[in-house]
Amino acid sequence: MILKKIIILLSFVQVLNAQNSFPDWAKGIVWYQIFPERFANGDAANDPAPDKIFPNKSAPPNWKITPWTSSWFSPSLPHFNQRRYGGDIQGIIDHLDYLKDLGIKGIYLNPVFDAVSLHKYDGSTYHHIDINFGPDPAGDKLLIASEIPDDPETWKWTSADKLFLKLVQEVHKRGMKIIIDGVFNHVGTQFWAFRDLVKNQQNSKFKDWFQVLSFDDPSTPKNEFDYKGWWNAKSLPQFNRTKDDLNTGPKQYIFNSTKRWMDPDGNGSYSDGIDGWRLDVARDVPLGFWKDWNKLVKSINPKAIIVAELWELSPDFISDTGPFDALMNYSFAFAVDKYFIADKKKISTSDFIDRLKEILKTYPQKNQDVLQNLVDSHDTERLSSMIKNPDRDYDRDGNESNLNFDPGKPGKEDYKKQMLIAALQMTYKGAPMIYYGDEVGMWGADDPHDRNPMVWSNLKYENEIINESSGFHKGFGTYIVEPNEDLLNYYKKIIAIHNSNSALRDGDVNFLYSNDATGVFAFVRSDKYENIITIFNTGNNNQEFFLNLGFQKFSWLDLLTGETGQLTGTRAPVTSLKISIPSVSVKILKINSEE
């Protein structure tokens, strides 16, 4: 009997600990994704030199930093992958007030660790911020060289590291959170352990860190050294692993690096560290590793959020026993693309609603509110360009290899539809995420065009010229590059509505109405404080219909227009509210029962 009571008590403690380790702060939070090299150049003195970008070969003649405001398709610029625009940590710090004014509550940074590429998914280290993101690249390089990389006791804090910690401090000072990219499946060829392996082959102490297929035989003129790269990309060597875990060496290094950024001073207080992680290609890393890593993360900061890059419904990863709190909700993006963006291939309203419901049925209720509801990212064409190019396969169908893609500037009707999608993100269940620059109307095809420099109002940009030499076959013309102020103001307004109404952050959701023929649907978000109804008309005609709300007497406020009204029932037990809604538009009504 006593043993049974102990077992019950231990089970209760486990449940309590699980509840205490959930990031409640992330429920309904508005995220903003930043590609650091392309957000803002706050310190021109730290711009990368050619030897950093071309470590094993000569730089192209006359290579230099690409001017931030230059035309993206200018024939005088280096190839897209060879460009550096100089974005850095100081540039992010300089624009934190912009993000706060926009209404952002959480920042997600693409990789910030030292790496050769512009995207930083080919890390040279996990325990140092990229030297060109900080104020003293040359000094940082010397400091890093003085360390023993696999011995954390020798690690030092570079100027870039310290500036990043200042960024974390400034983010927290403004009441925001920050998470960074963890790329723990693979590294770059300049990664310190891989370089030792290339140099010393079988004699390297890191020979078991990577998936070596064959070592070089020094007795032959041919170099037989071969290894497994992620998706067979030799520029991205994969860590060695068992079926259920990463090799002990890289695993411990990742654990040490994780502690460094979550509790920088090591005093057991996590207030000076990052608030969580977004994890690259999460399904490619063994599940056993993630479970162990989750325990480490939660032991440092029980409220840290762990977000996985998973492109499919993943109940095995996001569950009461799964290692992740949330994911980048690409299933949401797929549904939005097929309904709000598609034209000839548009799915029905009921199909769209079913797809949204399927997402909610897949995950526990507490996780539903922290799913990152994105539509575009650094891996897709930009939202406005998706809209301009409907009826395409989502992702990897928007680059110059497709003859039918129009890379030109979206028009007024495209941005009108973008506003509709933004309204869905801000009113539906989950945590909306904005890719940097979408709020000012930036456009672009798939990678690399979606990673163009942020458009700022205080800079004068060259016109975008698209012609036969641009690599596309449509969209030729000259386009003005400047912030879309109307779109920006709309984002500010719709985000403010989201942030100021608790039901929109973590309330329940129930669909009230849908009509396949008209493309109209409505849902209500409810908590103990309020009821908010969002109504969408995705069709091309104005519509009128009645909503039965279940109240005999109530008032309503249109949160977008400020219009108010009051209704008293003429027939029991409910009053029907007549809805008149223009084509391609949304209404957001706050309902107050007066019974």
C-alpha positions in Angstrom: 0.0 0.0 0.0 2.8 2.4 0.9 4.7 1.5 -2.3 1.5 2.3 -4.3 1.2 5.7 -2.6 4.9 6.4 -3.4 4.4 5.5 -7.1 1.3 7.7 -7.2 3.2 10.6 -5.6 6.1 10.2 -8.0 3.8 10.3 -10.9 2.2 13.4 -9.6 5.6 15.1 -9.2 6.5 14.1 -12.8 3.3 15.7 -14.1 3.9 18.8 -12.0 7.5 19.1 -13.2 6.3 18.8 -16.8 3.7 21.5 -16.3 6.3 23.8 -14.7 8.7 23.3 -17.6 6.3 24.6 -20.2 6.9 28.0 -21.8 3.6 29.6 -21.0 5.0 33.0 -22.0 5.1 31.7 -25.6 1.4 31.1 -25.9 0.1 33.3 -28.7 3.4 35.3 -28.8 4.1 37.2 -32.0 7.4 36.0 -33.5 9.7 37.9 -35.9 12.3 35.9 -37.8 15.6 37.6 -38.6 18.2 36.6 -41.1 21.1 38.4 -39.4 23.3 39.0 -42.4 20.4 40.8 -44.2 18.6 42.7 -41.4 20.8 45.8 -40.8 24.4 46.8 -41.0 25.0 48.5 -37.7 28.8 48.5 -37.9 30.5 48.8 -41.2 33.9 48.3 -39.6 33.3 44.6 -39.0 32.2 43.7 -42.5 33.7 40.4 -43.6 37.0 40.2 -45.5 37.5 38.0 -48.6 39.6 35.4 -46.7 36.7 34.7 -44.4 34.3 34.0 -47.3 36.7 32.2 -49.6 39.0 30.3 -47.1 40.3 27.8 -49.5 40.5 29.8 -52.7 41.1 33.2 -54.1 38.3 35.7 -54.0 36.9 37.0 -57.3 38.7 40.0 -58.6 37.6 43.3 -57.0 35.3 41.5 -54.6 33.8 43.8 -52.0 30.9 44.2 -49.7 27.6 44.6 -51.6 26.0 48.0 -51.0 22.9 47.5 -48.9 20.7 49.6 -51.2 21.9 48.2 -54.5 19.5 46.7 -57.1 19.3 42.9 -56.3 19.7 41.9 -60.0 22.4 44.4 -60.9 24.9 42.6 -63.3 27.8 44.4 -61.5 27.3 42.6 -58.3 28.8 39.2 -57.2 26.9 36.0 -57.5 24.1 35.8 -54.9 26.0 33.2 -52.8 29.2 35.3 -52.8 27.5 38.5 -51.6 27.9 39.9 -48.1 25.8 42.9 -47.1 27.3 43.3 -43.6 24.3 42.7 -41.4 25.4 42.2 -37.8 24.4 42.1 -34.2 24.7 45.9 -33.8 22.2 46.3 -36.6 19.7 44.2 -34.7 20.2 46.1 -31.5 19.7 49.4 -33.4 16.3 48.3 -34.5 14.9 46.7 -31.4 12.6 49.7 -30.8 11.3 49.2 -34.4 10.3 45.7 -33.5 8.8 46.7 -30.2 6.7 49.4 -31.9 5.6 46.8 -34.4 4.3 44.7 -31.5 6.8 41.9 -31.7 7.2 39.8 -28.5 9.7 37.2 -29.6 12.7 37.2 -32.0 14.0 34.1 -33.8 17.5 34.5 -35.2 18.7 32.3 -38.0 22.2 30.9 -37.1 24.6 33.4 -35.5 27.5 31.1 -34.8 30.8 31.7 -36.7 30.6 30.3 -40.2 31.8 30.9 -43.7 28.5 31.2 -45.5 26.0 34.0 -45.5 23.3 31.7 -44.0 25.5 30.2 -41.2 24.1 26.7 -41.5 27.6 25.5 -42.0 28.9 26.3 -38.5 32.7 26.5 -37.8 31.9 26.5 -34.1 28.9 26.5 -31.7 30.5 28.3 -28.8 31.3 31.6 -30.6 29.2 34.2 -32.4 30.3 34.9 -35.9 33.3 37.2 -35.6 31.9 39.5 -38.3 28.8 40.0 -36.3 30.8 41.7 -33.6 33.1 44.8 -33.3 36.6 43.2 -33.5 36.8 40.4 -36.0 40.6 40.3 -36.1 40.9 40.3 -32.3 38.2 37.7 -31.9 40.0 35.4 -34.4 43.2 35.5 -32.4 41.3 34.9 -29.1 39.5 31.8 -30.6 42.9 30.5 -31.8 44.2 30.5 -28.3 41.5 28.0 -27.1 41.4 24.3 -26.9 38.0 23.9 -28.7 36.9 20.7 -27.0 37.9 22.0 -23.5 35.3 24.5 -22.3 37.6 25.5 -19.5 39.7 27.3 -22.1 36.8 29.1 -23.8 36.9 32.9 -23.8 34.3 35.5 -24.5 35.0 37.3 -27.8 33.8 40.8 -28.5 31.1 39.3 -30.8 30.0 37.0 -27.9 29.7 39.9 -25.6 27.8 42.0 -28.0 25.4 39.1 -28.5 24.8 38.9 -24.8 24.1 42.7 -24.8 21.5 42.0 -27.5 19.9 39.4 -25.2 19.9 42.0 -22.4 18.4 44.7 -24.6 15.7 42.3 -25.9 14.8 41.4 -22.3 14.8 45.0 -21.2 12.0 45.6 -23.8 9.9 42.8 -22.5 10.7 40.5 -25.5 12.2 37.0 -25.8 14.9 35.7 -28.1 15.7 32.2 -29.5 18.4 31.1 -31.8 19.0 28.4 -34.4 20.6 25.2 -33.2 22.1 23.3 -36.2 23.2 20.1 -34.5 23.0 17.6 -37.4 25.8 18.9 -39.5 28.6 21.6 -39.6 30.7 23.2 -42.2 34.1 22.1 -43.5 35.7 24.9 -41.5 34.4 23.4 -38.2 37.4 23.1 -35.9 37.0 19.3 -35.3 36.5 18.5 -39.0 39.6 20.5 -40.0 41.6 18.4 -37.5 40.1 15.3 -39.1 41.1 16.4 -42.6 44.6 17.2 -41.4 45.3 14.1 -39.2 42.9 11.5 -40.7 43.0 8.2 -38.7 45.2 9.9 -36.1 42.7 12.7 -35.4 41.2 12.6 -31.9 37.9 13.6 -33.6 37.9 10.7 -36.2 34.7 9.3 -34.6 32.9 12.6 -34.6 31.9 12.3 -38.3 30.6 9.7 -40.6 33.9 8.9 -42.4 33.5 6.6 -45.4 37.2 6.2 -46.2 40.5 7.7 -45.0 43.2 9.0 -47.3 46.0 6.5 -48.1 49.2 8.6 -48.0 51.0 6.1 -50.2 48.9 6.9 -53.2 48.7 10.2 -55.1 44.9 10.1 -54.9 43.1 11.5 -51.9 40.6 8.8 -50.8 39.2 10.7 -47.9 35.4 10.6 -48.0 32.6 11.3 -45.6 28.9 11.7 -45.4 27.4 15.1 -45.9 23.9 16.2 -45.2 21.8 15.3 -48.3 25.2 14.3 -49.8 26.4 17.9 -49.6 30.2 17.7 -48.9 30.1 21.2 -47.6 28.0 20.0 -44.7 29.7 17.1 -42.9 27.3 15.2 -40.7 28.0 14.2 -37.1 28.5 10.5 -36.4 25.6 8.7 -34.6 24.0 5.5 -33.5 20.4 4.7 -34.2 19.2 6.5 -31.1 21.9 9.1 -30.3 24.7 11.3 -31.5 28.3 10.2 -31.0 29.5 11.0 -27.4 32.1 13.6 -28.6 29.8 16.0 -30.6 27.0 15.4 -28.1 29.1 16.6 -25.1 30.3 19.6 -27.2 26.7 20.6 -28.0 25.7 20.2 -24.4 28.6 22.5 -23.3 27.7 25.1 -25.9 24.0 24.9 -24.9 24.9 25.8 -21.3 27.1 28.7 -22.5 24.3 30.5 -24.2 21.5 29.7 -21.8 23.4 30.6 -18.6 26.4 32.7 -19.7 27.8 33.5 -16.3 27.1 30.0 -15.0 25.5 31.2 -11.8 22.3 29.1 -12.2 20.2 32.2 -13.2 19.1 32.1 -16.8 17.9 35.7 -17.0 21.1 36.7 -19.0 20.7 33.8 -21.5 18.6 33.1 -24.5 15.0 32.0 -24.0 15.1 28.9 -26.2 16.0 27.3 -29.5 14.8 26.6 -32.9 16.3 23.3 -34.1 17.3 22.8 -37.7 16.3 19.6 -39.6 15.1 18.1 -36.3 14.0 14.8 -37.7 17.4 14.0 -39.0 18.9 13.9 -35.5 18.3 10.8 -33.4 15.3 11.1 -31.0 17.4 9.8 -28.1 19.7 12.8 -28.4 16.8 15.2 -28.4 15.3 13.7 -25.3 18.6 14.0 -23.4 19.1 17.5 -24.7 15.6 18.5 -23.7 16.4 17.4 -20.1 19.5 19.6 -20.1 17.7 22.6 -21.5 14.9 22.4 -19.1 17.3 21.9 -16.2 18.9 25.2 -17.0 15.7 27.1 -17.8 12.4 25.3 -17.2 10.5 27.9 -19.2 12.8 27.8 -22.2 11.0 27.0 -25.5 12.2 24.3 -27.8 10.9 24.7 -31.4 11.6 22.1 -34.1 11.8 22.6 -37.8 9.4 19.9 -38.8 7.5 20.3 -42.1 4.9 17.6 -41.4 2.4 16.7 -38.7 4.6 15.2 -35.9 2.7 13.8 -33.0 5.8 11.7 -32.0 7.9 14.9 -31.5 5.2 17.3 -30.1 3.4 15.4 -27.4 3.2 15.0 -23.6 6.3 12.7 -23.9 7.9 14.3 -27.0 11.1 16.4 -26.7 9.8 19.6 -28.3 7.4 22.2 -27.1 6.5 23.5 -30.6 7.3 23.4 -34.3 7.4 25.8 -37.2 3.8 25.1 -38.3 4.3 24.5 -42.0 1.0 22.5 -42.0 -0.7 25.9 -41.3 1.3 27.4 -44.2 0.3 24.6 -46.5 -3.4 25.2 -45.7 -3.1 28.9 -46.1 -1.4 28.5 -49.5 -4.0 26.2 -50.8 -6.9 28.4 -49.7 -6.0 32.1 -49.4 -3.3 32.1 -52.2 -4.4 29.5 -54.7 -6.6 30.5 -57.6 -7.5 27.7 -60.0 -6.3 25.1 -57.4 -8.0 26.6 -54.4 -9.4 24.1 -52.0 -12.9 24.5 -50.5 -13.6 26.4 -47.4 -14.7 23.3 -45.6 -11.5 21.5 -46.7 -9.4 24.4 -45.4 -11.2 24.3 -42.0 -10.7 20.5 -41.8 -7.0 21.0 -42.4 -6.8 23.5 -39.5 -8.7 21.2 -37.3 -6.4 18.3 -38.1 -3.5 20.3 -36.8 -5.2 20.9 -33.5 -6.3 17.3 -33.2 -2.6 16.2 -33.7 -1.2 18.1 -30.7 -2.0 18.5 -27.0 -4.0 21.6 -26.2 -1.1 23.3 -24.3 1.1 23.0 -27.4 -1.4 24.4 -29.8 -0.9 27.9 -28.5 2.9 27.8 -29.1 2.9 26.4 -32.6 4.7 29.0 -34.8 2.1 29.9 -37.4 4.2 31.1 -40.3 3.5 31.3 -44.0 6.9 32.1 -45.5 10.5 31.9 -44.2 14.1 31.9 -45.4 13.4 28.6 -47.1 10.5 29.7 -49.3 9.6 32.6 -51.7 8.3 35.6 -49.8 4.6 35.8 -48.9 3.8 38.7 -51.3 5.5 36.8 -54.2 3.6 33.6 -53.3 0.4 35.6 -53.7 1.5 37.1 -57.0 2.3 33.6 -58.2 -0.6 31.3 -57.1 -1.3 27.7 -57.9 2.3 26.6 -57.3 3.7 23.8 -55.1 4.7 25.2 -51.7 8.5 25.7 -51.4 11.2 25.0 -53.9 8.9 26.0 -56.8 9.6 29.7 -56.7 13.1 30.1 -58.1 14.5 31.1 -61.4 14.5 27.5 -62.7 10.7 27.8 -63.1 9.8 29.6 -66.3 6.5 30.8 -65.1 7.5 32.6 -61.9 7.0 36.3 -61.9 9.7 37.9 -59.6 8.3 41.4 -60.1 6.9 43.7 -57.4 3.4 42.6 -56.2 0.5 44.8 -56.8 -2.2 46.4 -54.7 -4.5 43.3 -54.8 -1.6 41.1 -53.8 -1.0 43.2 -50.7 -4.7 43.2 -50.0 -4.7 39.5 -49.8 -1.5 39.6 -47.7 -3.4 41.7 -45.2 -6.1 39.0 -45.0 -3.5 36.3 -44.3 -1.9 38.5 -41.6 -5.4 38.8 -40.0 -5.7 35.0 -39.9 -2.3 34.7 -38.3 -3.2 37.2 -35.6 -6.6 35.8 -34.8 -6.3 32.1 -35.2 -5.0 29.7 -32.6 -1.2 29.6 -32.3 1.8 31.9 -32.2 2.0 34.0 -35.4 5.4 34.4 -37.0 6.5 37.1 -39.5 9.5 36.8 -41.8 11.6 40.0 -41.6 10.4 42.6 -44.1 7.0 41.0 -44.9 5.4 43.8 -43.0 6.9 46.5 -45.3 6.0 44.5 -48.5 9.3 43.0 -49.4 9.1 40.5 -52.2 11.3 37.8 -53.7 11.5 34.3 -55.2 12.8 31.3 -53.3 16.3 31.1 -51.9 18.4 33.2 -52.5 16.0 35.9 -53.6 14.0 35.7 -50.3 17.1 36.7 -48.4 17.5 40.2 -49.7 18.5 43.1 -47.4 15.8 44.6 -45.2 14.1 47.7 -46.6 14.4 50.6 -44.2 12.6 53.9 -44.4 15.7 56.0 -43.8 17.6 54.5 -46.8 17.3 55.3 -50.5 17.3 52.2 -52.6 18.1 51.7 -56.2 15.2 50.7 -58.5 14.8 47.0 -59.0 15.4 46.2 -62.7 14.3 42.8 -63.9 15.2 41.8 -67.5 16.4 38.9 -69.6 19.7 38.7 -67.7 18.0 38.3 -64.3 17.5 34.6 -64.7 13.7 34.8 -65.0 11.4 34.8 -68.0 8.6 37.0 -66.6 8.2 40.2 -64.5 10.4 42.4 -66.6 10.3 46.0 -65.6 11.7 48.7 -63.3 10.3 48.7 -59.7 10.6 51.2 -56.9 12.0 49.7 -53.7 10.6 51.4 -50.6 8.6 50.4 -47.5 4.9 49.9 -48.0 3.7 52.2 -45.3 0.0 51.2 -45.6 0.9 47.6 -45.2 3.2 48.4 -42.2 0.5 50.3 -40.5 -1.9 47.5 -41.0 0.5 45.0 -39.5 0.9 47.3 -36.5 -2.8 47.5 -36.1 -3.6 43.8 -36.4 -0.7 42.9 -34.1 -1.9 45.4 -31.5 -5.4 43.7 -31.7 -3.8 40.4 -31.1 -1.6 41.5 -28.2 -4.4 43.4 -26.4 -7.0 40.6 -26.4 -6.3 37.6 -24.3 -8.7 35.3 -26.2 -6.6 35.8 -29.4 -3.5 34.7 -27.6 -4.6 31.5 -25.9 -8.4 31.2 -26.1 -10.3 28.3 -27.4 -11.3 28.3 -31.1 -14.6 27.1 -32.6 -15.8 27.5 -36.1 -19.3 29.2 -36.3 -19.9 29.4 -40.1 -18.6 28.3 -43.4 -19.9 28.5 -47.0 -18.1 26.7 -49.8 -20.0 28.6 -52.5 -19.1 32.1 -51.2 -15.7 31.5 -49.6 -16.9 32.9 -46.3 -16.1 31.5 -42.9 -16.1 32.6 -39.2 -14.6 31.4 -36.0 -14.7 32.5 -32.4 -11.8 32.7 -29.9 -13.0 32.5 -26.3 -11.6 32.6 -22.8 -13.1 33.5 -19.5 -12.8 37.2 -20.3 -14.0 37.7 -23.8 -15.4 36.3 -27.1 -13.9 37.5 -30.4 -15.4 36.5 -33.7 -13.3 36.7 -36.9 -15.1 36.6 -40.2 -13.3 36.2 -43.6 -14.7 36.7 -47.0 -12.1 35.2 -49.4 -14.5 35.4 -52.4 -14.8 38.1 -55.1 -18.3 39.2 -54.2 -19.8 41.1 -51.2 -21.8 38.8 -48.9 -24.5 39.0 -46.3 -25.5 36.2 -43.9 -26.6 35.7 -40.3 -24.6 34.4 -37.3 -26.4 32.8 -34.4 -24.3 33.7 -31.4 -26.4 32.2 -28.6 -27.0 35.4 -26.7 -30.4 37.1 -26.2 -28.8 40.5 -25.7 -25.3 41.7 -26.6 -23.1 44.5 -27.9 -20.3 44.3 -30.3 -17.2 46.3 -31.3 -15.4 46.0 -34.7 -11.8 46.0 -33.6 -10.6 47.0 -37.1 -13.0 49.9 -37.8 -14.1 50.9 -34.3 -17.8 50.5 -35.3 -20.1 49.5 -32.5 -23.6 48.0 -32.2 -26.1 46.5 -29.8 -28.7 43.9 -30.4 -31.6 42.7 -28.3 -33.4 39.5 -29.3 -36.8 39.6 -30.9 -37.1 35.8 -30.7 -35.9 33.5 -28.0 -33.5 32.0 -27.3 -30.9 33.6 -29.5 -30.3 36.7 -31.5 -28.9 36.5 -35.1 -26.3 39.1 -36.0 -26.5 40.2 -39.6 -23.1 40.3 -41.2 -22.3 42.3 -44.3 -18.8 41.8 -45.5 -17.1 43.0 -48.7 -15.1 40.7 -50.9 -11.5 39.8 -49.9 -11.9 41.3 -46.4 -12.1 40.5 -42.7 -14.1 41.6 -39.7 -13.0 41.1 -36.1 -15.9 41.6 -33.7 -15.5 41.7 -29.9 -18.8 40.4 -28.4 -20.0 41.4 -25.0 -23.0 39.6 -23.6 -25.4 41.9 -21.6 -27.6 39.2 -20.2 
